Amino acid sequence: MQTRTVRVRVPGTSANCGPGFDAIGVACTIYNELELALTSEPSLTIEIEGEGAENIPKDERNIVWKSIVHLLRRAKRAKEYRGAVIHMKNDIPLSRGLGSSAAAIVSGLKAANILLDEPFTRRDLLDMATEIEGHPDNVAPALFGGFTVSVTGKRRVDCFAFQSRLPLKLVVAVPDFPLSTKMARSVLPAEVPMQDAVYNVGRAAMLVAALSKGNPHFLRTAFDDALHQPYREKLIPGMRDVFRAAKSAGAVGATLSGAGPCLIAFTLEHEDKVGAAMVRAFERHDVHAEALQLEIDTTGAEEIIGSSK
């Protein structure tokens, strides 16, 4: 027996947004799509096109399948559905700081939940996704869209999702090398100076306030960070020069996207100019990069209704 097929679309995400280390994230208009059918037979078929098609596992190690199994077990339906037919269409680059793993996790949870007639709320899915991913800063915006602020408690994740009142565009410089989250976390210190903690608390609060109020004046310093970017700079040649180039070209702020190596500029205008400046700055450090012009996704993970294209 095979159930009906469902298709979902999940946005890429950028975590931290500068000072909001492991707390603030934003969804952007680059997507992975997943088509899923659950089966009673213990067989697994996985097809992948696009990013990662050659190296993403196509067996029980696949993170989409692991996420589906996680939800089935939580719903006590794992004995009923022991296999699946999965088709992944990926546009989000892997290991670049744009939330590819979060998108995979959320797509599996979202699609399986729909096929089970949605026994779990989005808040439940957030808790599950955080359990799998280890932190909520990417999975939260992937689920809810817009900007998110997440706090992990003892029992569940509290997440505040909101839309920016400023028409921000996201210019992402994607360098031609990957960077694992494990490597990026390994360079971070176990403790930081009190003045750096205070520096970030103020700017993270200012960032959320400026976006919620729609005041661009305060964004000029709100994206600055002292907790993770200075330590990760050595992993990304030319990072500071790319930031300076983006701001000189008109960006209101520039940050490391998640753990990197993508660098993201937040703009209200001049996206072409900002993207070209970032690419040139990378080139001066012998790094080839391409610039993506994205917007803020306001919907988050959603079912795709209609025939496949």
C-alpha positions in Angstrom: 0.0 0.0 0.0 1.2 3.5 -0.9 -0.3 6.7 0.4 -0.9 9.8 -1.6 2.1 11.9 -2.7 2.7 15.3 -1.1 5.1 18.1 -2.3 6.5 20.7 0.0 8.8 23.7 -0.5 11.2 25.0 2.2 13.3 28.2 2.1 17.0 28.5 2.7 17.9 30.5 5.8 20.7 32.7 7.2 21.4 32.3 10.9 22.8 34.7 13.4 22.3 37.8 11.3 25.4 39.3 12.9 24.9 39.7 16.6 22.1 37.2 17.2 24.4 34.2 17.6 22.4 30.9 17.7 19.2 33.0 18.3 18.2 35.1 15.2 17.5 33.8 11.7 15.9 34.9 8.5 14.3 32.9 5.6 15.3 33.8 2.1 13.9 33.1 -1.4 16.0 30.2 -2.4 14.3 26.8 -2.0 14.5 23.0 -1.7 11.5 21.0 -2.8 10.6 17.5 -1.6 8.1 15.0 -3.0 7.2 12.2 -0.6 5.1 9.1 -0.6 5.1 6.8 2.4 4.9 3.0 1.9 4.0 0.1 4.1 6.8 -2.0 2.5 10.3 -1.6 4.1 11.8 -0.2 0.9 13.4 3.2 0.4 13.8 5.0 -3.0 15.6 8.4 -3.0 16.1 10.5 -6.1 18.0 13.8 -5.9 18.4 16.6 -8.4 20.3 19.8 -8.1 22.6 20.7 -5.2 24.2 17.6 -3.6 22.9 15.1 -6.1 26.3 13.4 -6.3 27.1 13.2 -2.6 24.0 13.2 -0.5 23.3 9.7 0.8 20.5 7.8 -0.9 19.9 5.3 1.8 18.9 5.2 5.5 21.6 7.8 6.3 19.7 10.5 4.3 18.7 13.3 6.7 15.3 13.7 5.1 14.5 10.1 5.7 15.9 10.3 9.3 13.6 13.2 9.9 10.6 11.4 8.5 11.3 8.4 10.7 11.7 10.7 13.7 8.2 12.0 13.2 6.7 8.6 12.4 8.0 7.3 15.7 6.7 10.3 17.6 3.3 9.7 16.0 3.5 6.0 16.8 3.1 5.2 13.1 6.5 3.8 12.3 5.3 0.2 12.1 2.5 1.3 9.6 4.9 3.1 7.3 8.2 1.4 6.9 9.4 2.9 3.7 9.2 5.8 1.3 9.6 7.1 -2.2 11.5 10.5 -2.0 12.3 13.0 -4.7 14.5 15.9 -3.6 15.0 19.0 -5.8 17.7 21.2 -4.2 18.6 24.8 -5.1 20.2 25.6 -1.7 24.0 25.2 -1.8 25.4 22.7 0.6 27.8 23.6 3.4 27.7 27.3 2.6 25.8 28.7 5.5 22.4 28.9 3.8 20.6 26.3 5.9 20.7 23.3 3.6 20.5 20.8 6.4 17.7 22.7 8.2 15.8 22.7 4.9 16.2 19.0 4.5 15.1 18.3 8.1 12.1 20.6 7.9 11.0 19.3 4.5 10.9 15.7 5.8 9.0 16.7 8.9 6.6 18.9 7.1 5.8 16.4 4.3 5.4 13.4 6.7 3.1 15.5 9.0 0.8 16.4 6.1 0.6 12.7 5.0 -0.4 11.8 8.5 -3.2 14.5 8.4 -1.1 16.9 10.5 -1.2 15.4 14.1 1.6 17.9 15.0 1.5 21.7 15.1 4.3 23.9 13.6 5.5 24.5 17.1 5.8 20.7 17.6 7.7 20.4 14.3 10.0 23.2 15.6 10.8 21.1 18.7 11.5 18.0 16.6 13.6 19.9 14.1 15.7 21.4 16.9 16.2 18.0 18.4 17.6 16.7 15.1 19.5 19.8 14.1 20.8 20.6 17.6 19.8 24.3 17.5 16.8 26.3 16.3 18.3 29.3 14.5 18.0 27.8 11.0 15.0 25.5 11.4 12.8 28.2 12.9 12.9 30.6 9.9 12.7 27.6 7.6 9.4 26.6 9.2 7.9 30.1 9.9 9.5 32.4 7.3 10.5 36.0 7.9 12.8 36.8 10.8 12.8 34.6 13.9 14.2 34.9 17.4 14.5 31.5 19.2 15.3 30.6 22.8 15.8 26.9 23.8 14.3 25.9 27.1 14.4 22.7 29.1 11.3 21.3 27.4 10.8 23.1 24.2 11.8 26.0 21.9 10.2 29.4 22.3 10.2 31.2 18.9 9.0 34.7 18.0 8.5 35.1 14.2 8.0 38.5 12.7 8.2 40.3 9.4 10.5 43.2 8.8 8.8 46.6 8.2 11.7 47.5 6.0 11.9 46.2 2.4 15.3 44.5 2.9 16.9 42.6 0.0 19.6 40.0 0.6 22.8 40.0 -1.5 24.6 36.7 -0.9 28.2 36.2 -2.0 28.7 32.5 -2.4 32.4 31.5 -2.5 33.5 28.4 -4.3 34.5 26.4 -1.2 32.5 24.7 1.5 32.9 25.1 5.2 31.5 22.6 7.7 29.6 23.9 10.7 31.7 21.6 12.9 34.9 23.4 11.7 33.4 26.8 12.1 32.3 26.0 15.7 35.7 24.6 16.5 37.4 28.0 16.3 35.0 29.6 18.8 36.3 30.2 22.4 34.6 28.6 25.4 34.4 32.0 27.1 34.2 35.6 25.8 34.9 38.9 27.5 32.0 40.6 29.3 32.4 43.7 27.1 31.9 41.5 23.9 28.8 40.0 25.4 27.4 43.4 26.2 28.3 44.6 22.7 26.2 41.8 21.2 23.3 42.0 23.5 22.8 45.7 22.6 23.1 45.2 18.9 20.9 42.1 18.7 18.2 44.0 20.6 18.7 47.0 18.3 18.4 44.8 15.2 15.1 43.4 16.2 13.8 46.8 17.3 14.9 48.5 14.0 13.3 45.8 11.9 10.1 45.7 13.8 9.8 49.5 13.9 10.9 50.0 10.3 13.8 52.4 11.2 16.8 52.0 8.9 18.9 54.5 10.7 19.8 52.1 13.5 20.7 49.2 11.1 24.1 50.8 10.4 25.6 49.3 13.6 23.0 46.7 14.4 24.5 43.9 12.3 27.9 44.2 14.0 29.2 41.2 16.0 32.0 40.4 18.5 31.1 36.8 19.5 31.7 34.6 16.5 32.7 36.5 13.3 36.1 37.7 14.5 37.1 34.1 15.3 35.8 32.7 12.0 37.4 35.4 9.9 40.6 33.3 9.5 38.5 30.5 7.8 37.2 32.9 5.0 39.8 34.8 3.1 38.9 38.4 2.6 35.9 38.4 4.8 36.4 41.9 6.3 37.2 43.3 2.9 34.0 41.9 1.5 32.1 43.5 4.4 33.7 46.9 3.7 33.1 46.6 0.0 29.4 45.8 0.5 28.9 48.7 2.9 30.8 51.1 0.6 28.5 50.1 -2.3 25.4 50.9 -0.3 24.5 48.0 2.0 23.1 48.8 5.4 25.0 45.9 6.9 27.0 42.8 6.1 27.4 39.6 8.0 28.6 36.0 7.9 25.7 33.8 6.8 25.3 31.2 9.5 28.6 29.4 10.0 29.7 30.5 6.5 31.4 30.7 4.1 28.6 32.7 2.4 28.7 36.4 3.3 25.4 38.3 3.2 24.7 42.0 2.7 21.4 43.5 3.7 20.3 46.3 1.4 17.5 48.7 0.7 18.8 49.6 -2.8 21.8 49.1 -5.2 21.7 45.3 -5.1 23.6 45.0 -8.4 26.3 47.3 -7.2 26.6 45.6 -3.8 26.9 42.1 -5.3 29.5 43.2 -7.8 31.6 44.9 -5.1 31.5 41.7 -2.9 32.6 39.5 -5.8 35.5 41.8 -6.7 36.6 41.9 -3.0 36.7 38.1 -2.9 38.7 38.1 -6.1 41.4 40.2 -4.6 41.9 37.4 -2.1 42.0 34.7 -4.9 38.5 33.5 -4.1 35.9 33.0 -6.8 32.4 33.8 -5.8 29.0 34.5 -7.3 26.4 36.9 -6.0 22.8 35.9 -5.4 20.1 38.5 -5.1 17.4 37.2 -2.8 14.4 38.6 -0.9 13.0 37.6 2.5 10.7 34.6 2.3 7.6 35.5 4.3 5.9 32.1 4.3 8.3 29.4 5.4 7.7 25.7 4.7 4.5 25.1 2.7 2.7 22.4 0.7 2.8 22.8 -3.1 -0.6 22.2 -4.5 -0.8 21.2 -8.2 1.0 19.1 -10.7 4.8 18.9 -10.8 6.6 21.2 -13.2 
